[in-house]
């Protein structure tokens, strides 16, 4: 059951990082500020999304268990 709670927290963190990164990119472009922090957040959240999706697929397929 604790894996479900950790998984939910992980996906919430990925979503928040993606939203904050996109907001920083959009408002940075409007105000002509540096866009590197927003871009780094978006890239990190996409990498986390891919890794998390692969981990979830592995857990749900049953290949991760050594029964």
N, C-alpha and C positions, 0 to 999 in steps of 0.2 A: 504494500500500500504506500510505503514511503517513496517508492520510485515514481508513483503517479504524482505525488505532491512536488517532488523535485522537478519532474518533467513540466508540470504546469508553471512553476516558478521560472524555469529556463525559458519557456516560450514567451512568458510575460516579459522577461528581461530582453529577449530578442526583439519583441515588438516595440518596447519602449525605446531601445537603442535605434531602431529603424526610424521611428517617428521623430525622435529628437534630431537625428542626422538629416532627415529630409527637411525638417523645419529650419535647421541651421543653414542648409543649402539654399532654400528658397529665400529666406530673409537676408542671408549674406549676399545673394545676387541682387536683391532689391537695394540694399544699403551700400553696396560696393565694398563689403568687408571681406576679410580672408575666408575662403571657403574650405580650407584644408581640414579643420576639425570636423565639419559636417560630413565631408567626403570620407574621412577616416572612419567615422561612426557607421556610415552606410556600408562601407566595405567590410568592416568587422561584423556587422549584423548579418550581412549576406553569407559570410563565411560560417558564422555560428548557425545560420539557418540550414545550410547544406550539411554541416556536421551533425546537427541535431536531428535533421530528417533521416540521415543515414543510421544514426543510433536508434531512433524510434523504429525504423524499418527492421533493423537487426533484432531488436527486442520483440517486436510483434511477430516476426517470422519464426521465432523460437530457436534460431541458430546461436544465440548468445548463451543459452543454457547448456550445461554439460551433463545432461541426464543420460 
